[in-house]
Amino acid sequence: MPAATQPASTLTDEQRAPIDTAIGELATGAASWVHLTLAQRAKLLDGLHTAVAEVAEEWALAAGQSKGLDPRHPLLGEEWLAGPYATLVALEAYRRTLLTLARGDSPLEGIPTEPAPGDRRRAQVFPLSAIDDLLLSGYSGEVWFEPGVTDAAARRDAGLAQLTPTTSQGIGLVLGAGNVTAIPVLDVLYELLAHNRVVLLKVNPTQDTLEPIFERALAPLIEPGFLRIIRGGGDVGGYVTQHPDIAHVHITGAASTFDTIVWGPSRGTAAQKAATTRRRNENRPLLQKPITAELGGVSPIIVVPGAWSDADLRYHAEHIVTMRLQNSGHNCIAGQTVLLSRDWPQRDAFLSELRRAYAAAPRRPVWYPRGDESLAAAASDYPDAVWCADGTRALVEIGPDDDPSEIETTEYFAPVLGVVSLPGNGQEFLDTAVAHANEKLAGTLGANLLIDPVTEQALGDGFERALADLRYGSIAVNAWTALVFITPTMTWGGFPGSTIGDVESGIGIVHNALLLDHVERSIVRGPFRPFPRSISTVLRSRTFDQWSVLPKPPWFVTSKTGAVVSEGLTRFRMNGDKVALAATLVQAFRA
């Protein structure tokens, strides 16, 4: 296709100079990277693990402070898990993969695979260690390959760029996310290991206070020239995306930002907007280099009707509230639209528990830029919404005469939770909900399903077929898809098939510490009931499929000990102290 005319940079020579110097240093670093053996790269990750551990507490506290959480806030544990914890477990998993490849084995060596619906294969990628089995008791994770991919092909191609470690793919640009502090670091690791690209990381302005901490945490990559970190706004982003020495761009952010990078501004003068429209119509993107992206969407929470106890209703109401309110709702994977059966006899009782839990969850600031505008938009879209927490949370229950389109297509990225009712029970409801999510809700990043074990067992193969029909890159069954995000051996990204012209939830995947190819989706499955109620589930079902010794998880916004447990789990990943871990687990049982 013919190239679009490139816009002139708005940066001064003085502003461009340090960026150009950093990119020049990365070119030298790219030449050095390809001379490292796989074992040397694994050792480099050891150094990164040490460096991250040294700044972990400062990292978590600084992240909390940037979001209005003081050190004693009950939700500060979110910043331990979504920052240093996620980074440490990823480093451990990538290191294992590199050492496996160095031995001449496939990263899938010893990992069981089995058939999945639709001529697919799936690999059981979590848990892979006894400690993971203990810390996330009852949870499992699987990666589904694209239809037609054989076990032999999956094993042969696992390793990605580390199968050809001496081949450089140049310099990659990572435009860091602004909402979750581990994301920029994890995206840097994926560029380096999955693609053999050294990295220029531009930190989002919301994380400027974290930049000095990132410099120390990532010093083992910075010192040899494998990474450079810069700051700045859209003008800097515009300059580096168009820089001739940048081979590839990766962004975690909004679809509107992606479109601006690829096609040009949708705001500005009439001439600028007309030029952008013309480029789109003529398929002449402004960006003349490959780009991958993770862009969020409207995530469904499908509640499959069944016979639930009062404790079940209460627990999963809190579960849904967590999916929406974690990080004050500023998550690309936040659950936004509950799909509920209007024919479920317990519908009213469940909604009563949901309203209670939504109002009672700990209060915190709506901190992300323009979050107040998102809440105002929700108020305008749904004047009858129920507001709580001093007007910082909206619950939108769509009635028979209400228009659900906004709650289904607008990613509010703020504490706005919708409830949409659909007909049916059992398989009829599930199939209707899956079709509704696929066809009506914006995006393909993640979907959540809550289903009791008796109903799931009754649906049998129909339930697995429904999972296969969901067009989402991550799916959580009796869990939240954030568990896919934080589990490094699973993959993270939108459902395959998006293009720069219709990007939906993005293009490509990240995390994927096993470096798998041909991936379609990742699925995490959790226990319907926490310990000790999981005991009754096992006794009734006479199987251990739903067994768990995990009480209320520490990431629940209603966990009384979530902050101390999340910190304790991170410290265990830092130093491996099992005595201290035992004390943390005692705290977990007080959640």
ZIJOBEL-V649028 format. One record per residue. N is the residue number from 1. SS is DSSP state (h for helix, s for strand, l for the rest). PHI is phi as a letter, one per 30 degrees, with the letter a starting at -180 (999 if undefined). Layout:
BEGIN
N:SS:PHI, N:SS:PHI
END
This chain:
BEGIN
1:l:999, 2:l:d, 3:l:d, 4:l:d, 5:l:d, 6:l:d, 7:l:d, 8:l:d, 9:l:d, 10:l:c, 11:l:d, 12:l:d, 13:h:e, 14:h:d, 15:h:d, 16:h:d, 17:h:e, 18:h:d, 19:h:d, 20:h:d, 21:h:d, 22:h:d, 23:h:d, 24:h:d, 25:h:d, 26:h:d, 27:h:d, 28:h:d, 29:h:d, 30:h:d, 31:h:d, 32:h:d, 33:h:e, 34:l:d, 35:l:d, 36:l:d, 37:l:d, 38:h:d, 39:h:d, 40:h:d, 41:h:d, 42:h:d, 43:h:d, 44:h:d, 45:h:d, 46:h:e, 47:h:d, 48:h:d, 49:h:e, 50:h:d, 51:h:d, 52:h:d, 53:h:d, 54:h:d, 55:h:c, 56:h:e, 57:h:d, 58:h:d, 59:h:e, 60:h:d, 61:h:d, 62:h:d, 63:h:d, 64:h:d, 65:h:d, 66:h:d, 67:l:c, 68:l:i, 69:l:c, 70:l:d, 71:l:d, 72:l:c, 73:l:d, 74:l:d, 75:l:c, 76:l:d, 77:h:e, 78:h:e, 79:h:d, 80:h:d, 81:h:d, 82:h:d, 83:h:b, 84:h:d, 85:h:e, 86:h:e, 87:h:d, 88:h:d, 89:h:d, 90:h:d, 91:h:d, 92:h:d, 93:h:d, 94:h:d, 95:h:d, 96:h:d, 97:h:d, 98:h:d, 99:h:d, 100:h:d, 101:h:d, 102:h:d, 103:l:d, 104:l:j, 105:l:c, 106:l:d, 107:l:e, 108:l:d, 109:l:e, 110:l:i, 111:l:c, 112:l:d, 113:s:b, 114:s:a, 115:s:d, 116:s:b, 117:l:e, 118:l:i, 119:l:h, 120:s:c, 121:s:b, 122:s:b, 123:s:c, 124:s:d, 125:s:c, 126:s:a, 127:l:d, 128:l:c, 129:l:b, 130:h:d, 131:h:d, 132:h:d, 133:h:d, 134:h:d, 135:h:d, 136:l:b, 137:l:e, 138:l:j, 139:l:c, 140:s:b, 141:s:b, 142:s:b, 143:s:c, 144:s:c, 145:s:d, 146:l:d, 147:l:e, 148:l:j, 149:l:d, 150:l:d, 151:h:e, 152:h:d, 153:h:d, 154:h:d, 155:h:d, 156:h:d, 157:h:c, 158:l:d, 159:l:k, 160:h:h, 161:h:d, 162:h:d, 163:h:d, 164:h:b, 165:l:d, 166:l:c, 167:l:c, 168:l:d, 169:l:c, 170:l:i, 171:s:c, 172:s:c, 173:s:c, 174:s:c, 175:s:c, 176:l:d, 177:l:d, 178:l:c, 179:l:c, 180:l:b, 181:h:d, 182:h:d, 183:h:e, 184:h:e, 185:h:d, 186:h:d, 187:h:d, 188:h:d, 189:h:d, 190:h:d, 191:h:e, 192:h:d, 193:h:c, 194:h:d, 195:h:b, 196:l:h, 197:l:c, 198:s:d, 199:s:b, 200:s:c, 201:s:c, 202:s:c, 203:l:d, 204:l:d, 205:h:e, 206:h:d, 207:h:c, 208:h:e, 209:h:d, 210:h:d, 211:h:e, 212:h:d, 213:h:d, 214:h:e, 215:h:e, 216:h:d, 217:h:d, 218:l:c, 219:h:e, 220:h:d, 221:h:c, 222:h:d, 223:l:e, 224:l:d, 225:l:i, 226:l:c, 227:s:a, 228:s:b, 229:s:c, 230:s:b, 231:l:b, 232:l:k, 233:l:c, 234:h:d, 235:h:d, 236:h:d, 237:h:e, 238:h:d, 239:h:d, 240:h:d, 241:h:d, 242:l:c, 243:l:d, 244:l:d, 245:l:c, 246:l:d, 247:l:d, 248:s:a, 249:s:b, 250:s:b, 251:s:b, 252:s:c, 253:l:l, 254:l:c, 255:h:d, 256:h:d, 257:h:d, 258:h:e, 259:h:d, 260:h:d, 261:h:d, 262:h:d, 263:h:c, 264:l:j, 265:l:d, 266:l:c, 267:l:c, 268:l:k, 269:l:d, 270:h:e, 271:h:d, 272:h:d, 273:h:d, 274:h:d, 275:h:d, 276:h:d, 277:h:d, 278:h:d, 279:h:d, 280:h:d, 281:h:d, 282:h:c, 283:l:h, 284:l:b, 285:l:d, 286:l:d, 287:l:d, 288:l:c, 289:l:a, 290:s:d, 291:s:b, 292:s:c, 293:s:a, 294:s:b, 295:l:b, 296:l:i, 297:l:l, 298:l:c, 299:s:d, 300:s:d, 301:s:b, 302:s:c, 303:s:c, 304:l:d, 305:l:d, 306:l:a, 307:l:c, 308:l:c, 309:l:d, 310:h:e, 311:h:d, 312:h:d, 313:h:e, 314:h:d, 315:h:d, 316:h:d, 317:h:d, 318:h:d, 319:h:d, 320:h:d, 321:h:e, 322:h:d, 323:h:e, 324:h:d, 325:h:c, 326:h:e, 327:h:h, 328:h:h, 329:h:i, 330:l:d, 331:l:b, 332:l:d, 333:l:c, 334:l:d, 335:s:d, 336:s:c, 337:s:b, 338:s:d, 339:s:c, 340:s:b, 341:s:d, 342:l:d, 343:l:c, 344:l:d, 345:l:e, 346:l:c, 347:h:e, 348:h:d, 349:h:d, 350:h:d, 351:h:d, 352:h:d, 353:h:d, 354:h:d, 355:h:d, 356:h:d, 357:h:d, 358:h:d, 359:h:d, 360:h:d, 361:l:d, 362:l:e, 363:l:d, 364:l:a, 365:l:d, 366:l:d, 367:l:c, 368:l:d, 369:l:e, 370:l:i, 371:h:d, 372:h:d, 373:h:d, 374:h:d, 375:h:d, 376:h:d, 377:h:d, 378:h:d, 379:h:d, 380:h:d, 381:h:d, 382:l:b, 383:l:d, 384:l:c, 385:l:d, 386:s:c, 387:s:c, 388:s:b, 389:l:h, 390:l:h, 391:l:i, 392:l:c, 393:s:b, 394:s:c, 395:s:c, 396:s:c, 397:s:c, 398:l:d, 399:l:d, 400:l:e, 401:l:c, 402:l:c, 403:l:c, 404:l:d, 405:h:d, 406:h:d, 407:h:d, 408:h:c, 409:h:b, 410:l:c, 411:l:d, 412:l:d, 413:l:h, 414:l:a, 415:l:d, 416:s:b, 417:s:b, 418:s:c, 419:s:b, 420:s:c, 421:s:c, 422:s:b, 423:l:d, 424:l:j, 425:l:b, 426:h:h, 427:h:d, 428:h:e, 429:h:d, 430:h:e, 431:h:d, 432:h:d, 433:h:d, 434:h:d, 435:h:d, 436:h:d, 437:h:d, 438:h:d, 439:h:c, 440:h:c, 441:l:c, 442:l:d, 443:l:j, 444:l:b, 445:l:d, 446:s:a, 447:s:b, 448:s:c, 449:s:b, 450:s:c, 451:l:b, 452:l:d, 453:h:d, 454:h:d, 455:h:d, 456:h:d, 457:h:d, 458:h:d, 459:h:d, 460:l:h, 461:h:d, 462:h:d, 463:h:d, 464:h:d, 465:h:d, 466:h:d, 467:h:d, 468:h:d, 469:h:d, 470:l:d, 471:l:c, 472:l:b, 473:l:d, 474:s:b, 475:s:b, 476:s:b, 477:s:c, 478:l:h, 479:l:a, 480:l:c, 481:l:d, 482:h:e, 483:h:d, 484:h:d, 485:h:e, 486:h:d, 487:l:c, 488:l:d, 489:l:d, 490:l:c, 491:s:c, 492:s:b, 493:l:l, 494:l:d, 495:l:d, 496:l:e, 497:l:j, 498:l:d, 499:l:b, 500:l:d, 501:l:d, 502:l:b, 503:l:d, 504:l:h, 505:l:c, 506:s:k, 507:s:b, 508:l:i, 509:l:b, 510:s:b, 511:s:i, 512:l:h, 513:l:d, 514:l:d, 515:l:h, 516:l:d, 517:l:c, 518:l:i, 519:s:d, 520:s:c, 521:s:a, 522:s:b, 523:s:b, 524:s:c, 525:s:b, 526:l:b, 527:l:d, 528:l:d, 529:l:b, 530:l:d, 531:l:d, 532:l:c, 533:h:d, 534:h:d, 535:h:d, 536:h:d, 537:h:d, 538:h:d, 539:h:d, 540:h:d, 541:h:d, 542:l:h, 543:l:b, 544:l:c, 545:l:d, 546:l:c, 547:l:d, 548:l:a, 549:l:c, 550:l:d, 551:l:d, 552:l:e, 553:l:d, 554:l:d, 555:l:d, 556:l:d, 557:l:d, 558:l:c, 559:l:d, 560:l:d, 561:l:c, 562:h:e, 563:h:d, 564:h:d, 565:h:d, 566:h:d, 567:h:d, 568:h:d, 569:h:d, 570:h:d, 571:h:d, 572:h:d, 573:h:d, 574:h:d, 575:h:b, 576:l:i, 577:l:d, 578:h:d, 579:h:d, 580:h:d, 581:h:d, 582:h:e, 583:h:d, 584:h:d, 585:h:d, 586:h:d, 587:h:d, 588:h:d, 589:l:d, 590:l:c, 591:l:d
END
